[in-house]
């Protein structure tokens, strides 16, 4: 089986020759080709080269197209700071929607004509040209609360939940339109799987998550499926209070960060949900020894069962020892699913 076939077979409940291997690499992949991260984030050819060579070296089953969460917001007009060898960062103190009235006049940009979204579309097209059907190609969008925080500023948004819930829902409606437009263009450019990063969802607590965030995540996932995309949800941080709700979204893949035990995810989401993760990317994957990494993956597999994809809980740290990443690969390739 090649990587694409392996992932799709697992998602469809079919036998696979080994567990899929899908670590998130961005800075790690950039460093493997000796590039500066500003170039990786802004030049699709650099990103594709980093992903392609890293996926080949470590036998990943997929390639991704993400570099940072600031792309869509930047194309909407949000101020973004760029650095030579670090990810771009949104300028929180000067967030685009510091003045809430700006939202009423904000328009969804054309992804094809926008600098940063267009760069990702070109990356996906080049992935498809280079890889064909060999590895699964993943696009990426920001989730409802993550993108809302990028546009409004995370601190302002947290206050808005209490002071102006109508503004929050209006902002989420804009985000939903923005992200589904971008996802549609990514699928047309070659993405078969769309990852949704909604990191701030772990910060609001279960009540606000259920009332505000979950309904828009559900509409986003339904919208992605309607355009033919497989779906993946990635929420960084401690998601233990909302695991059950996450499991009701109908995602093909749900990532668990290391703070949410696999056993709890499986119990909350049932036997059919595919879970990805979730060893600690720093204390275990970066700082541990290869045998410790191997054992940690084995424990995740034991807790998750065979509806499981091998990965760390979040991005592979850029200076992760190569032998530790290979230990994850070895575990994945040694375990088939009947």
DRENVOLO-80824 format. One record per residue: residue in three letters; x negated, y, z negated of N, C-alpha, C, O in turn. Coordinates in steps of 0.001 Angstrom, whole numbers, padded with zeros to 6 digits, always signed. Atoms other than C-alpha are relative to their C-alpha. Example, Ala and Ser with C-alpha at 12.3 -4.5 7.8 and 13.67 -1.06 7.14 Angstrom:
! residues 2
ala-000890-001190+000000-012300-004500-007800-000900+001200+000000-001936+001181-000665/ser+000820-001190+000060-013670-001060-007140+000770+001090-000730+000261+002198-000899/
! end
This chain:
! residues 338
unk-000846-001200+000000+000000+000000+000000-000880+001247+000000-001912+001284-000670/unk+000692-001271+000153-001162+003538+000599+000684+000819-001106+001700+000404-001662/unk-000503-000768+001129-000552+006293-001941+001437+000442+000150+002221+000351-000794/unk-001373-000450-000231+002608+007665-000376+000977-001147-000192+001988-000997-000877/unk-000895+001153+000112+004185+004227-000082+000141-000449-001453+001224-000834-001896/unk+000006+000459+001393+003213+003374-003657+000936+000857-000858+001738+000330-001629/unk-000847-000889+000804+004886+006438-005181+001463-000169+000371+002314-000318-000506/unk-001391+000086-000429+008036+006204-003095+000621-001340-000384+001797-001402-000742/unk-000527+001299+000400+008395+002492-003804+000344-000013-001482+001399-000518-001868/unk-000296-000035+001438+008162+003062-007555+001264+000820-000266+002113+000415-001060/unk-001183-000842+000205+010732+005869-007367+001274-000733+000412+002336-000521-000175/unk-001168+000745-000494+013067+003537-005461+000224-001322-000735+001114-002092-000375/unk-000189+001214+000781+012674+000741-008005-000496-001260+000673-000036-002357+000356/unk+000538+001148-000715+010696-001524-005681-001353-000409-000577-001984+000386-001274/unk+001318+000424+000484+007565-003584-006468-001109+000871+000577-001017+001357+001705/unk+001180-000731-000476+004229-001795-006209-001246-000780-000383-001264-001498-001383/unk+001232+000751+000236+000712-003176-006018-000794+000533-001176-001612-000184-001752/unk+000625-000567+001194-000468-000807-008753+000786+001235-000413+001556+001787+000373/unk-000673-001205+000479+000789+002054-010876-000485+001218+000794-001685+001340+001042/unk+000446-001224-000663+000752+005391-009017-000889+000839-000914-000748+000815-002136/unk+000980-000824+000712-002030+007793-010028+000135+001422+000516-000207+001704+001665/unk-000349-001355-000455-001045+011476-009908-000454+001088-000984+000387+001828-001495/unk+000440-001082+000882-003236+013763-012050+000171+001368+000672+000011+001502+001885/unk-000026-001381-000494-002716+017510-011686-001422+000540-000025-002032+000635-001090/unk+001321-000622-000078-005983+019023-010477+000106+001302+000783+000680+001347+001871/unk+000096-001287-000681-006531+022657-009583-001438+000509-000143-002208+000441+000814/unk+001380-000445+000198-009723+024120-011110-000988-001157+000175-002080-000961+000709/unk+000858+001171-000184-011195+020598-011195-000251-000240+001485-001393-000460+001890/unk+000146+000229-001438-010542+020170-007459-000826+001100+000650-001631+000833+001542/unk+000781-001115-000539-011953+023602-006711-001485-000208-000272-002321-000014+000610/unk+001403+000197+000358-015158+022800-008570-000640-001157+000771-001848-001150+001008/unk+000562+001144-000722-015555+019505-006685-000566+000402+001355-001421-000299+001898/unk+000528-000446-001293-016185+021475-003479-000880+001237-000144-001305+001816+000856/unk+000906-001117+000236-018248+024240-005109+000559+001355+000401-000200+002271+000719/unk-000631-001265-000389-015733+026997-004332+000288+000858-001224+000254+000366-002352/unk-000474-000896+001048-014691+030020-006387+001518-000076-000062+002190-000248+000955/unk-001436+000245+000135-011210+029831-007796+000852+001062+000681+001957+000757+001131/unk-000778-001008-000747-010049+033109-006281+000230-000467+001437+001319-000289+001983/unk-000147+000491-001363-010695+031554-002871+000967-001185+000042+001774-001298+000964/unk-000904+001149+000054-008907+028339-003883+001455+000457-000077+002334-000158+000525/unk-001371-000482+000206-005829+030359-004909+000532+000826+001162+001745+000992+001296/unk-000447-000925-001037-005729+032625-001877-000272-000477+001428+000262+000100+002376/unk+000346+000490-001334-007160+030625+001057+000437-001465+000091-000170-002338-000529/unk-000566+001344-000072-005119+027557+001984-001005-001042+000466-000906-002207+000080/unk+000980+000967-000492-008067+025945+003766-000918-000477-001125-001321-001640-001150/unk+000816+000382+001150-010128+025979+000566+000786-000945-000902+000256-001960-001355/unk-000841+000861+000835-007240+024505-001433+000127-001398+000601-000034-002396-000102/unk-000184+001300-000642-006643+021735+001096-001297-000801-000029-001272-002011-000249/unk+001278+000710+000060-010335+020880+001225-000245-000552-001402-000670-001698-001553/unk+000179+000463+001369-010491+020680-002581+000909-001168-000337+000473-002146-000944/unk-000946+001077+000278-007377+018533-002805-000348-001270+000777-000316-002370+000225/unk+000268+001166-000842-008321+016253+000077-001225-000761-000488-001201-001988-000591/unk+001228+000665+000435-011831+015547-001142+000144-000603-001389-000393-001680-001649/unk-000206+000539+001343-010770+015075-004770+000896-001233+000047+000627-002226-000629/unk-000895+001150-000123-007918+012755-003805-000720-001205+000593-000452-002341+000202/unk+000762+001106-000590-010306+010682-001689-001009-000563-001003-001162-001779-001121/unk+001044+000439+000928-013038+010561-004335+000560-000829-001146-000071-001786-001595/unk-000571+000675+001166-010701+009434-007126+001250-000807+000343+001984-001232-000550/unk-001099+000852-000470-008116+007570-005048+001357+000441-000542+002178-000399-000914/unk-001331-000493+000374-005186+009815-006011+001011-000482+001040+000665-000713+002198/unk-001066+000413-000915-001883+008774-004478+000728+001176+000636+001649+000975+001427/unk-000677-001186-000518-000873+012347-003653-000978+001152+000073-002092+001072-000444/unk+000690-001292+000066-002119+015859-003003+001032+001052-000350+002211+000918-000023/unk-000927-001086+000338-000615+019047-004361-000393+001285+000713-001411+001352+001401/unk+000210-001272-000700-000393+022612-003129+000021+001183-000950+000094+002328-000503/unk-000128-001100+000965-000306+024644-006340-001371+000468-000455-002343-000287-000462/unk+001236-000569+000527-002958+026957-007702+000241+000843-001242-000648+000979-002082/unk-000324-000878+001123-001206+029242-010190+001489+000323+000090+002094+000109+001140/unk-001439-000264-000027+002330+030340-011149+000397+001387+000492+001567+001760+000405/unk-000278-001406-000304+002052+033897-009841+000388+000259+001447+000592+001413+001825/unk-000209-000228-001424+002756+033346-006149+001305+000667+000345+001308+001720+000983/unk-001308-000551-000349+006486+033976-005860+000192+001395-000589+000700+002297+000075/unk-000156-001303+000647+006417+036838-008362-000818+001062+000729-000353+002186+000918/unk+000834-000962-000720+003555+038511-006505+000670+000449+001287+000633+001629+001634/unk-000647-000362-001263+005483+038381-003248+001287+000795-000212+001787+001432+000715/unk-001144-000860+000343+008444+039997-005021-000448+001399-000400+000379+002299-000538/unk+000536-001305+000374+006147+042890-005982-000581+000076-001392-000981+001157-001825/unk+000556-000006+001351+004947+041862-009444-001507+000236+000042-002188-000300+000916/unk+001449-000217+000035+001454+043115-010375-000727-001242-000490-000347-001837-001498/unk+000773+001200+000311-001086+040290-010461-001473+000371-000043-001965+001119+000802/unk+001429-000218+000126-004685+040343-011632-000747-001209+000565-000418-002353+000252/unk+000816+001056-000580-007257+038343-009653-001404+000055-000600-001924+001125-000915/unk+001316+000132+000606-010572+037085-011008-000864-000879+000900-000336-001696+001654/unk+000851+000781-000908-013607+035584-009271+000146-001504-000145+000225-002214+000857/unk+000024+001454+000168-013448+032127-010816+000964-000480-001088+000671-001423-001822/unk-001079+000390+000903-010263+031917-012895+001324+000163+000751+001369+000861+001764/unk-001286-000150-000684-006585+031606-011934+000518+001433-000061+000262+002138-001037/unk-000674-001297+000062-004672+034773-011035+000963+000034-001178+001490-000998-001593/unk-000868-000153+001168-002616+036159-013916+000953+001160+000211+000568+002206+000733/unk-000967-001090-000056+000544+038220-014054-000348+001056-001031-000826+000745-002121/unk+000260-001121+000898+000180+041645-015628+001223+000189-000885+002141+000936-000547/unk-001157+000024+000899+002561+041125-018545+000413+001397-000451+001604+001687-000563/unk-000311-001339+000510+002305+044728-019765+000702+000868+001042+001343+001859+000693/unk-000626-000775-001072+003517+046006-016387+000891-000887+000858+000878-000794+002085/unk-000848+000955-000716+006022+043313-015461+000937+000727+000969+001393+001839+000700/unk-000821-000607-001048+008050+044002-012330+001338+000482-000529+001807+001555-000151/unk-001333-000342+000508+011341+044036-014243-000054+000559-001414+000857+000333-002210/unk+000014-000723+001276+010208+046047-017246+001230+000888-000087+001845+001002-001148/unk-001274-000705-000149+013070+048264-016077+001001-000990+000591+000889-001373+001756/unk-000937+001037-000429+015970+045830-015852+000836+000413+001204+001296-000445+001957/unk-000848-000461-001099+017856+047995-013355-000589-000343+001363+000131-000354+002361/unk+000642+000336-001278+015321+047035-010661+000573-001292+000573+000571-001486+001789/unk-000500+001295-000474+016881+043571-010478+001108+000153+001036+001159-000612+001999/unk-001148-000135-000900+020020+044828-008722-000422+000279+001438+000324-000024+002369/unk+000468-000301-001354+017953+045977-005738-001066-000944+000510-001585-000766+001612/unk+001071+000919-000380+015483+043102-005651+000484-000992+001054+001557-001578+000910/unk-000354+000895-001092+015547+041028-002464-000924-001215+000015-002103-001112-000321/unk+000806+001213-000134+014353+037467-001928-000897+000145+001228-000388+000328+002334/unk+000885-000150-001159+011260+037685+000296+000060-001210+000931+000389-002318+000508/unk+000119+001078-000980+010883+035621+003457-001283-000768-000313-002368-000195-000219/unk+001230+000724+000355+008462+032839+002418-001037-000020+001111-002237+000034+000841/unk+000938+000099-001118+006936+032642+005889-000764+001303+000225-001887+001292+000728/unk+000621-001301-000234+006163+036357+005977-000672+000568-001244-001167+001694-001215/unk+000549-000478+001267+004917+036647+002380-001404-000555-000201-001647-001729+000079/unk+001404+000437+000058+001187+036473+001643-000227-001262-000822-000864-002200-000345/unk+000344+001127+000866+001119+034047-001257+000878-001216+000271+000368-002336+000309/unk-000835+001137-000352+004116+031877-000446-000383-000541+001371-000407-001754+001581/unk+000424+000438-001328+003013+031785+003173-001286-000797-000043-001465-001736+000733/unk+001248+000752+000146-000420+030604+002078+000288-001445-000418-000351-002372+000080/unk-000345+001363+000417+001174+027602+000327+000633-000781+001144+000370-001974+001300/unk-000609+000687-001142+003235+026788+003401-001068-000460+000994-000967-001549+001559/unk+001085+000390-000907+000077+026758+005510-000810-001154-000593-001286-002020+000140/unk+000692+001111+000651-001581+024483+002947+000759-001309+000219+000156-002336+000532/unk-000806+001206-000184+001290+022008+003187-000080-000505+001440-000191-001708+001676/unk+000085+000402-001407+001182+022008+006976-001356-000627+000308-001438-001597+001063/unk+001332+000562-000228-002568+021370+006930-000150-001352-000700-000770-002267-000157/unk-000035+001315+000659-002116+018575+004367+000638-001042+000934+000091-002124+001143/unk-000701+000942-000871+000372+016938+006717-000840-000338+001227-000890-001493+001650/unk+000834+000233-001185-001954+017361+009695-001162-000938-000321-001492-001819+000473/unk+001176+000792+000352-004909+015824+007860+000353-001402-000496-000340-002370-000182/unk-000286+001247+000709-003188+013072+005878+001069-000849+000650+001128-002056+000415/unk-001095+000753-000588-000177+012078+007931+000871-000609-001078+001418+000108-001915/unk-000825+000711+000970+001653+009437+005895-000846-000704-001071-000344-001582-001773/unk+000909+000735+000887-001369+008373+003809+000273+000269-001474+000300-000661-002279/unk-000251-000376+001386-000642+010279+000592+001264+000859-000062+001603+001555+000895/unk-001184-000830+000158+002496+011907-000772-000430+001451-000152-001372+001753-000885/unk+000331-001425+000031+002422+015672-000268+001007+000730-000880+002217+000658-000662/unk-000848-000655+000993+003752+017755-003135-000018+001516+000163-001080+002138+000178/unk-000157-001440+000116+005072+021290-002967+000285+000363-001443+000377-000508-002309/unk-000191-000426+001392+005688+023378-006056+000766+001326-000034+000524+002222+000774/unk-000703-001252+000254+008081+026056-007292+000041+000230-001502-000209-000683-002290/unk-000181-000320+001414+008617+027820-010591+001451-000252-000401+002371-000025+000384/unk-001332+000249+000516+011589+026851-012731+000695+001272-000440+000103+002351-000403/unk-000802-001193+000310+014350+029200-013902-000612+000909-001053-000752+002112-000829/unk+000503-000883+001059+012870+030428-017164-001450+000401+000250-001857+001500-000126/unk+001382-000349-000298+009257+030306-015991-000072+001185+000956-000832+002125+000725/unk+000033-001099-000956+009943+032549-013001+000643+001260-000575+000188+002371-000302/unk-000610-001162+000652+012241+034802-015013-001010+000696-000896-001077+001925-000932/unk+001029-000581+000857+009409+035282-017496-001090+000683+000817-001628+001710+000401/unk+001001-000632-000863+006988+036030-014650+000465+001366+000489-000342+002286+000631/unk-000538-001255-000538+009263+038783-013371+000318+001027-001085+000122+002227-000893/unk-000459-000895+001062+010526+040227-016647-001040+000198-001097-001039+001221-001781/unk+000905+000021+001139+007684+039413-019053+000588-000910-001068+001757-000774-001430/unk-000517+001008+000900+007982+036569-021527+000576+000600-001277+001620+000149-001748/unk-000497-000586+001249+008401+038755-024618+001312+000731+000213+002232+000610-000597/unk-001259-000689-000310+011067+040935-023005+001128-001002+000205+002243-000804-000277/unk-001038+000988-000302+012928+037858-021771+000514-000663-001272+001714-000906-001395/unk-000437+000641+001237+013013+036265-025206+000966+000901-000773+001913+000407-001385/unk-000923-000933+000648+014677+039384-026605+001312+000079+000771+002380+000214+000175/unk-001205-000082-000830+017111+039459-023670+000997-001111-000306+002204-000900-000186/unk-000929+001077+000344+018559+036095-024711+000972+000434-001091+002124+000000-001113/unk-000854-000500+001081+019925+037873-027773+000722+001287+000391+001918+001437+000142/unk-000524-001351-000224+020437+041435-026544+000775+000164+001295+001668+001008+001366/unk-000625-000202-001308+021525+041024-022919+000110-001318+000758-000532-001489+001795/unk-000100+001303-000671+022541+037467-021996+000524+000096+001429+000202-000757+002256/unk-000486-000171-001375+024346+038745-018885-001164+000290+000944-001193-000216+002066/unk+001179-000263-000825+021053+040100-017558-000783-001293+000232-001275-001533+001334/unk+000731+001262-000141+019426+036719-018218+000640-000864+001083-000063-001401+001940/unk-000649+000844-001013+022018+034873-016151-000099+000627+001388-000249-000090+002377/unk+000195-000650-001300+021807+037481-013375-001414-000257+000530-001606-000518+001718/unk+001384+000253-000398+018029+037050-013345-000183-001453+000421-000869-001729+001405/unk+000098+001408-000370+018345+033271-013279+000651-000273+001361+000170-001114+002121/unk-000622+000160-001321+020706+033543-010291-000967+000443+001097-001082-000216+002130/unk+000985-000458-000984+018070+035546-008432-001121-001023+000150-001532-001345+001265/unk+001080+000976-000033+015375+033036-009382+000423-001254+000755-000352-001796+001543/unk-000481+001199-000686+017494+030124-008176-000003+000202+001512-000445-000676+002253/unk-000002-000291-001436+017977+031752-004772-001425+000078+000539-001727-000476+001595/unk+001401-000143-000413+014279+032664-004550-000685-001353+000136-001326-001632+001149/unk+000756+001241+000016+012974+029236-005448+000545-001035+000990-000226-001781+001593/unk-000539+000942-000985+015362+027213-003305-000352+000428+001418-000565-000421+002284/unk+000453-000480-001305+014494+029417-000335-001446-000433+000250-001785-000899+001338/unk+001406+000384-000126+010805+028758-000969-000133-001515+000153-000933-001992+000957/unk+000062+001457-000093+011390+025035-001488+000428-000486+001379-000181-001401+001933/unk-000469+000398-001327+013320+024755+001766-001120+000180+001033-001308-000670+001903/unk+001113-000240-000917+010353+026278+003616-001130-000993-000238-001803-001398+000711/unk+001053+000972+000295+007951+023915+001834+000334-001379+000576-000539-002056+001117/unk-000408+001279-000579+009940+020851+002873-000179+000040+001515-000655-000925+002113/unk+000168-000132-001449+009970+022129+006449-001472-000020+000404-001807-000378+001533/unk+001437-000045-000302+006177+022545+006219-000726-001300-000305-001905-001441+000020/unk+000635+001291+000218+005511+018995+005072+000127-000603-001380-000284-001746-001581/unk-000130+000542+001356+006326+018579+001368+001139-001010-000062+002224-000767+000466/unk-001055+000984+000251+008266+015449+000405+000441+000020-001463+001584-000315-001776/unk-000283-000128+001426+008102+015982-003356-000164+001461-000375-001155+002091-000005/unk+000114-001365+000508+008794+019355-004977-000092-000057-001520+000834-000509-002195/unk+000151-000135+001436+007416+019898-008463+000594+001324-000458+000500+002336+000235/unk-000587-001195+000598+009206+022392-010691-000695+000239-001333-000548-000555-002262/unk+000671-000346+001235+007089+024059-013357+000843+000972-000806+001115+002085-000356/unk-000864-000852+000822+009210+025468-016173-000524+000070-001427+000196-000231-002380/unk+000716+000098+001268+006710+025840-019006+000727+000684-001150+000762+000153-002260/unk-000606-000762+001095+008622+028456-021002+001232-000680-000578+001730-000266-001625/unk-001175+000707+000512+011529+026028-021425-000274-000664-001339+000658-000926-002100/unk+000320+000630+001281+009667+024458-024344-000055+001016-001136-000251+000634-002290/unk+000147-001049+001014+009633+027803-026190+001315+000517-000565+001314+001184-001600/unk-001245-000676+000375+013315+028707-026476+000847-000764-001009+001796-000204-001558/unk-000804+000785+000923+014648+025906-028663+001177-000655+000708+001591-000212+001779/unk-001030+000793-000694+017393+023400-027866+001295+000743+000268+001954+000463+001270/unk-001279-000690-000217+020361+025771-028239-000059+000882+001246+000818+000802+002106/unk+000106-000868-001167+019171+028355-025730-000339-000807+001250+000094-000461+002349/unk+000284+000848-001155+017774+025624-023490+001298-000558+000575+001519-000496+001784/unk-001240+000603-000484+021160+023924-023284+000946+001035+000581+001606+000777+001588/unk-000961-001012-000445+023141+027149-022887-000451+000732+001252+000353+000974+002153/unk+000471-000860-001088+020934+029097-020479-000848-000741+001038-000612-000618+002240/unk+001010+000526-000913+018093+027066-018994+000473-001258+000718+000365-001353+001940/unk-000360+001285-000590+019449+023559-018437+000965+000139+001182+000746-000509+002206/unk-000911-000086-001157+022390+024607-016193-000699+000450+001278-000332+000011+002368/unk+000699-000460-001202+019984+026391-013834-001039-001012+000468-001267-001154+001669/unk+000866+001101-000430+017446+023574-013874+000819-001051+000746+000367-001600+001751/unk-000848+000997-000663+020322+021248-012962+000373+000465+001403+000294-000319+002349/unk-000335-000512-001319+021428+023468-010090-001217-000001+000921-001098-000242+002123/unk+001221+000016-000801+017814+023726-008946-000297-001409+000493-000603-001603+001669/unk+000258+001381-000405+017347+019952-008939+001029-000477+001023+000676-001147+001994/unk-001034+000370-000977+020657+019441-007148-000278+000649+001348-000100+000027+002396/unk+000323-000691-001243+019620+022034-004591-001179-000622+000720-001171-000727+001946/unk+001159+000652-000609+016270+020348-004007+000391-001318+000652-000063-001630+001753/unk-000438+001270-000590+017938+016990-003442+000816+000228+001272+000758-000568+002210/unk-000837-000268-001169+020354+018585-000982-000820+000314+001249-000324+000178+002367/unk+000856-000270-001164+017415+019592+001245-000946-001168+000270-001859-001057+001089/unk+000751+001208-000293+015937+016103+001122-001297-000170-000758-002127-000994-000374/unk+001242+000092+000754+013197+016604-001464+000136-000953-001181+001185-001012-001822/unk+000132+000661+001287+012140+014246-004215-000358+001068-001035-000932+002104-000700/unk+000117-001054+001007+012016+016097-007529-000852-000434-001181-000829-001589-001606/unk+000872+000216+001162+009547+016406-010383+000129+001195-000928+000057+002338-000475/unk-000090-001077+000992+009954+018436-013584-001218-000033-000897-001570-001074-001452/unk+001177-000114+000859+006914+019675-015479+000229+001148-000979+000230+002316-000589/unk-000140-000999+001060+007478+021482-018788-001153-000210-000973-001201-001216-001681/unk+001120+000092+000929+004284+022129-020722+000493+000148-001434+001532+000757-001687/unk-000281-000234+001405+004295+021943-024496+000851-001084-000639+001002-002181-000102/unk-000765+000954+000801+006464+020242-027099+001458+000001+000452+002227+000899+000111/unk-001373+000104-000518+009657+019128-025364+000842-000996-000799+001928-001369-000355/unk-000713+001031+000758+010747+016672-028063+001459+000376-000298+002326-000494-000213/unk-001405-000321+000310+013918+018629-029016+000940-000027+001206+002159-000036+001035/unk-000864-000099-001184+015167+018687-025400-000154-001194+000940+000301-001137+002083/unk+000258+001149-000873+014128+015275-024043+001287-000584+000573+001348-000919+001756/unk-001248+000581-000487+017686+013989-023817+000621+000821+001113+001108+000273+002101/unk-000552-000874-001028+018843+017004-021838-000841-000067+001279-000292-000079+002381/unk+000858+000129-001174+015837+016764-019524+000345-001264+000784+000340-001269+002015/unk-000323+001265-000644+016800+013175-018825+001319+000002+000744+001596-000917+001515/unk-001292-000098-000685+020237+014300-017614-000075+000843+001275+000948+001062+001924/unk+000147-000853-001178+018837+016466-014797-000013-000789+001308+000213-000217+002374/unk+000056+000807-001210+018508+013577-012347-001292+000135+000774-001306-000076+001987/unk+001292-000138-000678+014821+014203-011574-000551-001366+000381-000332-002349-000327/unk+000706+001228-000349+012855+011549-009737-001122-000278-000991-001317-001420-001409/unk+001127+000124+000926+009869+012186-012030+000135+001069-001076+000454+002219-000776/unk+000097-000969+001080+009666+013849-015429-001365-000147-000648-001737-001233-001094/unk+001297-000029+000676+006258+014832-016802+000225+000206-001500+001109+000961-001906/unk+000016-000257+001430+005668+014624-020539-001392+000472-000398-002386-000195-000112/unk+001260-000470+000552+002950+016713-022149-000340-000857-001218+000514-001576-001736/unk+000457+000935+001026+000900+015001-024846+000711+000169-001341+000659-000732-002178/unk-000701-000231+001265+002975+016540-027671+001331-000737-000093+001916-000819-001173/unk-001256+000753-000017+006043+014516-026634-000316-001465+000252-000645-001827+001382/unk+000387+001405-000176+005427+010800-027210+000817-000693+001090+002016-000457+001238/unk-000674+000755-001056+006246+008502-024316+001162-000821-000542+002211-000919+000095/unk-001057+000828+000575+008278+006266-026609+001261+000809-000237+002366+000314-000015/unk-001173-000849+000219+010560+009169-027516+000638+000386+001327+001863+000433+001439/unk-000543-000307-001312+010914+010138-023869+000800-001155+000558+001895-000964+001087/unk-000710+001165-000521+011873+006608-022910+001309-000215-000756+002339-000489-000140/unk-001218+000205+000786+014372+006308-025772+001062+001031+000343+002249+000708+000397/unk-000955-001076-000264+015963+009668-024928+000547-000034+001412+001681+000384+001644/unk-000372-000100-001415+016088+009239-021145+000455-001312+000621+000954-001322+001747/unk-000474+001268-000522+016854+005561-020714-001034-000716+000845-002101-000165+001118/unk+000993+000868-000636+015129+002751-018813-000342+000338+001440-001383-000100+001928/unk+000213-000211-001429+015411+004066-015238-000827+001246+000327-001395+001341+001415/unk+000724-001242-000288+013789+007494-015543-001497-000270+000167-002110-000898-000697/unk+001445+000097-000189+010257+007590-014094-000669+001084-000834-000354+002266-000698/unk+000739-000916+000864+007933+009185-016648-001452+000076+000447-002029-000919+000888/unk+001383-000245-000407+004515+010688-015911-000754+000617-001169-000251+001518-001840/unk+000829-000595+001046+001735+011412-018359-000655-001079-000842-000897-002189-000367/unk+000009-001323+000583+000795+011973-020998-001144+000140-000977-000992+000746-002037/unk+001122-000093+000935-002636+011638-022552-000465+001451-000124-000310+002247+000803/unk+000474-001348+000295-004140+014764-024118-001125+000347+000979-002150-000335+001000/unk+001009-000303-001017-006097+016476-021302-001321+000511-000568-002334+000497+000130/unk+001230-000513+000592-008655+017952-023719-000606-001006-000980-001715-001496-000766/unk+000585+000835+001051-009119+015809-026820-000296-001427+000468-001236-002058-000015/unk+000215+001364-000476-008832+012515-024943-000707-000013+001353-001792-000581+001476/unk+000542+000125-001351-009468+013004-021212-001326+000732+000160-002248+000209+000785/unk+001251-000757-000131-012151+015687-021473-001039-000425-001036-002210-000606-000701/unk+000956+000192+001090-013725+014910-024854-000218-001461-000397-001156-001768-001133/unk+000124+001395+000387-013214+011158-025159-000997-000762+000850-001597-000226+001782/unk+000822+000904-000782-015192+008210-023883+000902-000783+000962+002108-000876+000734/unk-000840+000706-000972-014022+006156-020875+000869-001089-000610+002021-001248-000205/unk-000822+001053+000589-012852+003257-023039+001154+000571-000810+002213-000050-000908/unk-001079-000661+000728-010817+005677-025164+001079+000495+000965+002271+000411+000670/unk-000951-000443-001011-009212+007128-022040+000816-001185+000502+002041-001108+000601/unk-000668+001210-000478-008408+003643-020745+001039-000474-001021+002165-000810-000657/unk-000912+000448+001052-006842+002698-024095+001188+000944-000150+002303+000498-000417/unk-001095-000961+000110-004791+005911-024186+001015-000179+001120+002220-000084+000889/unk-000918+000257-001117-003339+005218-020746+000779-001283-000259+001979-001353+000005/unk-000675+001267+000302-002573+001656-021824+001121+000210-001012+002191-000385-000887/unk-001037-000269+001003-000656+002975-024834+001186+000742+000625+002338+000434+000318/unk-001081-000691-000701+001338+005376-022641+000828-000992+000822+002058-000948+000813/unk-000687+000999-000825+002166+002502-020294+000863-000910-000867+001995-001232-000508/unk-000747+000863+000915+003239+000323-023207+001276+000683-000468+002336+000059-000523/unk-001166-000730+000494+005580+003015-024506+000998+000318+001104+002208+000302+000875/unk-000879-000429-001093+006953+004050-021113+000600-001166+000761+001676-001034+001345/unk-000420+001096-000864+007290+000638-019482-000459+000240+001424-001234+001160+001685/unk+000526-000032-001365+006780+000085-015770+000569+001123+000871+000086+001325+001985/unk-000452-001195-000736+008801+003130-014630-000910+001149-000417-000483+002079-001102/unk+001064-000808+000586+005575+005011-015214-001033+000360+001054-001394-000463+001894/unk+001064-000492-000876+003001+007119-013340-001151+000466-000878-000940+001189-001851/unk+001179-000319+000796-000542+007493-014675-000437+001436+000263-000613+001850+001409/unk+000469-001380-000098-001618+011061-015402-000321+000496-001399-000014-000170-002387/unk+000122-000702+001275-002673+013416-018156+001289+000772-000269+002158+000871+000597/unk-001201-000748+000343-000072+015481-019977+000122+001307+000751+001230+001808+000944/unk-000020-001239-000779-001048+018587-018019-001246-000005+000891-001817-001064+001152/unk+001094-000093-000970-003810+019850-015695-001288-000624-000532-001626-000459-001704/unk+001316+000516+000325-007120+018007-015699-000957+001174-000180-001111+001998+000721/unk+000920-001102+000300-009635+020357-017339-001175-000032+000969-001639-001103+001360/unk+000967-000078-001095-012245+021570-014898-001311-000726-000283-001948-001198+000659/unk+001260+000688+000290-015246+020046-016736+000215-001396-000575-000623-001899-001324/unk-000268+001375+000408-013649+016657-017370-001064-000939+000570-001366-000860+001760/unk+000991+000957-000528-016278+013876-017090+000606-000881+001090+001736-001353+000964/unk-000509+000755-001133-015913+012027-013817+000335-001438-000388+001307-002007+000109/unk-000251+001377+000406-016126+008626-015494+001305-000130-000789+001908-001203-000817/unk-001265+000055+000731-013120+009533-017655+001186-000007+000952+002173-000706+000724/unk-001065+000033-001001-010971+010274-014638+000043-001363+000694+001115-001876+001015/unk+000038+001328-000623-012141+007012-013099+000568-001076-000936+001106-002079-000467/unk-000589+000962+000941-011099+005174-016279+001517-000025+000142+002135-001086+000054/unk-001443-000044-000257-007535+006371-015658+000335-000746+001282+001288-001524+001334/unk-000211+000684-001276-007785+005188-012068-000104-001516-000163+000729-002260+000355/unk+000170+001439+000167-009076+001784-013114+001217-000627-000669+001660-001703-000267/unk-001194+000553+000639-006124+001261-015433+001153-000076+001009+001835-001096+001117/unk-001105-000020-000960-003667+002292-012736-000127-001128+001020+000853-001816+001306/unk+000166+000975-001063-005157-000007-010105+000036-001448-000501+000238-002378+000279/unk-000023+001351+000561-005293-002981-012452+001391-000468-000424+001550-001597-000888/unk-001335+000351+000493-001562-002939-013214+001047+000188+001109+001352+001307+001521/unk-001054-000014-001008+001063-003841-010644+001368+000029-000682+001477-000204-001885/unk-001396+000030+000483+004858-003554-011032+000777-000935+000907+000860-000719+002116/unk-000738+000993-000789+006940-006520-009928+001377+000526+000392+002139-000174+001059/
! end
